[in-house]
Amino acid sequence: MEEKTLYTITIFSENTVGVLNQITTIFTRRQLNIETLSVSPSAIKGIHKFTITTFSDSEEDMIKLVRQIDKRVDIIKAYYNINEDLIHQELALYKLATEKVLEHGSIEYLVRKYNIRILEVSKDCVVFLKAGHYAETQALFEELSQQIGVLQFIRSGRIAITKAKVERLSDMLASREERYKKLEITDN
C-alpha cells in the first residue's frame, strides 16, 4: 500500500463571505479530508491566507486541487507544499487539575523536556502552552494523559511560511503589476 504524503495548501484571497465554503466544497468533491485549517490576515494588506493540510497519495491530485481552487473568482492564488518546503508549527493548550499536578511533583521536568509555557495557575487548574510540530504536541498530550490526566486539550491548525525569501504571492503580484505597466505603455 502506497504511503500518503501530508500536503500544505496555501490559499490567498480577499476576506469575502463564503470563500471558506467554496474551498471546502472543492475538497469534498475531490474526497480529500481537511486535517487542519488556519485562516489569518497575511503580510499583504487586505489579503487573507488560508493554510490547510490534507493527506494524498498523489502529487497530481494536489496539482488538480490547486488549479480548481485557483479558478474560483474570490481566490487570488493557491499553492501546495510538502513539509520540507516550509517552516511550520502548531500550538496546543493543555488544562490539568492543579491538585493532580502538585501530586505529580515537580513540573520543571516537563517544562524543560517539552519546552512548554505555563499560561495559568489557579487553585483549580494549570494551563500549559506548547508550540511545535504535531508529533511534539501529541507526545506531550500522551505523557500528560498517562501521568497526570488532561481535563481539556486543544490543538491549533498548522501555521506555516515558506522557506523562500518572500511570500510567493508577492512575486506573483509584482509580476502582474509589471505586465500591466507594459500594457499601459504600449496602449499609449
Secondary structure, 3 states (H helix, E strand, C coil): CCCCEEEEEEEEEECCCCHHHHHHHHHHHCCCCCCEEEEEECCCCCEEEEEEEEEECCHHHHHHHHHHHHCCCCEEEEEEEEHHHEEEEEEEEEEEEHHHHHHHCCCHHHHHHHCCEEEEECCCEEEEEEEECHHHHHHHHHHHHHHCCCCEEEECCCEEEECCCCCHHHHHHHHHHHHHHHHHHHHC
